[in-house]
Amino acid sequence: MQDGGGFDPAALVAERRARAAERWNLDRGVVLAPAGLMLPIAGTDQFHEYHAHPEHRYLAGVGQPGGVLAFDAGEGWTLFVPQPDAAERVWTGDGPSLAAVGEAAGLEARPASELGAWLERRRGEPLAIIANDDITLRATEYGVESWAGLEFATDEEESERLRTVVAELRRAKDPRELALMREAAAATHRGHVAGIRKARAGMSERALQIEIEVEFFRAGAERTAYGSIVGGGPNAATLHFSPTAREFGEGELILVDAGAEIGGYASDVTRTYPVGTRFEGIQRDLYELVLGVQGRAIDRARPGVEYRDLHLAASVETAQGLIDLGLLRGEAEGLVERDAQALFFPHGLGHMLGLATHDAGGCLEGRVPSERPTLRYLRADLPLQPGYVVTIEPGVYFIRALLEDPDLRRRYRDDVDWERVDGLLDFGGIRIEDDVLITEEGAEVLSAATPKSLEALEELRREGLGA
C-alpha cells in the first residue's frame, strides 16, 4: 500500500528489520521484542495509558498491547498479536484483525496463542530480549503458558548489544518517520498558536493546558508526546513543571513546553510569551538573548557538527548575554569553564527526537557523560548526520533551588551580581525549543511555523486579547 508521500510504509518497516538483522549478524538463536502490556490501575477496572515500547514499534511498525515481534536467525521475523476472546470483546471490541496488523507491519501476523509453541520448538537456542522484557514475568499475558517451563536463559550481554544496534539505526529517520513527525509538528503548531492567543490574566495553568491539548487532538494527535509543561511566573523556572490551578498574573511570563504525538512519533516545542501584550524590561532582554542563542545554534547545525560543541557554544553565548545584562561578571569562556552560567542554564541544549521524546541513540558509543554542571544533563553527544532529528532548546531560568543554595553562592560569589539576581527570584524562566531535521545541506526546522519572534508573539497576544 502506497502512502500519500509516495512510499510504502510497510516496505520501509521491512527495510528497518533487514538492516537490524544484518547488523546483528546472528548465526543462530532467537530474539524477542515484546511491545509491552496494559498496566492496570489497582482498585479499578481501568488501565494506565498504553504506549508500545519504541524498539518494538520501530521494528514492527505497529504497537498492539501484548504483541511480540520474534526473530529466528535461520527463519526470519514473525509477529504475534493477541486476539480478544468473546468476553473481552464485550468490553473492548474486536480490535484490528490479524490481516490488518500484518499488512501494516509487512510480515505475517499470527495469534499470540501460538507464541509458546513457536518458542518450544526453539528450546535450547540462545535467547536475547530487547524492547519490553516483562515477558519473563508476565508470560501468560503474552500467550505463553509458562516461561520457566521453556527453560530459556536470557543472554543479557547479547540483548544489550542488539539494543544498541537498534538505537543506532533509529537515529536517522526514514521518509515515513519524517512524514509522521511533520504531521506531529503541524498538530503541535495548532495547539501552541491557540495557547498564545487564548492565555490571559486570571486563567489557570490547567485551563491553558486544556486549550492547547484540545487543538492537538483536533489536528489528528493520538496523544500528547509527554506530560505538557505549563508554568506561569515563578513556576516557569521548574524545568518539568506540571500545570496547576494557579492563575496567571499581570506582568508575568508563561512557558509552555508541549507536543503532539502521531503514529508513535513525537513533536516537542516550547514557547514563552507574556501574559499581557508585550515583553517588558528584563523580560524582553532575556527573551532576545535566548532567541539569539537558539537561532545561531540552529544555523550551525549540519552534518559532521558535534552536538556537544553546539551546546558549549550556546553556553558561552548565554554567559556573554548574562554579562551584558549585568547578571554575571567576568569573561564568558572562563565563566563556562567554572560552570557559572549553569546556574541559569542548567540543562542540555536538547536531545534526539522520534518514537520517544528523548529518543534513543543520543550518545555515541564509548562516550561517558560528564559530571560537570554544564554537561551533566546533555542528552545528545554525537556528530550530527543527515536524517537525525534533534531539539534545540536553550533557556535562562531563575531557579530558587540553585540560586538560594549557600554552597553555590559561596562558590560563585564573585561571578554573580547576587543583589540583582535576588530581585529576580520570582521571574520564572524562558525557553525556546524547536524540532530540527539535519539535512545534507544544513538543517530544517520542522516546527518553524510556530511563531517565536518578539513581533509575531506580541501580535498574536494583541489579537487574542483584542488589544
QUIUR-V658316 format. One record per run of one state. SS is the DSSP state (~ for helix, > for strand, _ for the rest). FROM is the first residue (numbers start at 1). TO is the last residue. If there is no record, write none. Layout:
ss = [SS	SS]
from = [FROM	FROM]
to = [TO	TO]
//
This chain:
ss = [_	>	_	>	~	_	>	_	>	_	>	_	~	_	>	_	>	_	~	_	~	_	>	~	_	>	_	~	_	~	_	~	_	>	_	~	>	_	~	_	>	~	_	>	_	>	~	_	>	_	>	_	>	_	>	_	>	_	>	_	~	_	>	~	_	>	_	~	_	~	_	>	_	>	_	>	_	>	_	>	_	>	_	~	_	~	_	>	_	~	_	>	_	>	_	>	_	~	_]
from = [1	2	3	8	9	25	30	35	40	41	47	48	54	61	68	73	76	82	86	93	98	106	109	112	121	127	132	133	137	139	143	147	151	154	155	156	172	173	175	199	204	205	219	223	225	229	233	238	242	243	247	248	253	259	260	263	265	267	269	275	282	301	306	307	325	328	329	332	338	340	344	352	353	363	364	381	382	383	384	388	393	395	398	400	404	406	412	416	417	418	423	429	432	433	439	443	446	454	466]
to = [1	2	7	8	24	29	34	39	40	46	47	53	60	67	72	75	81	85	92	97	105	108	111	120	126	131	132	136	138	142	146	150	153	154	155	171	172	174	198	203	204	218	222	224	228	232	237	241	242	246	247	252	258	259	262	264	266	268	274	281	300	305	306	324	327	328	331	337	339	343	351	352	362	363	380	381	382	383	387	392	394	397	399	403	405	411	415	416	417	422	428	431	432	438	442	445	453	465	467]
//
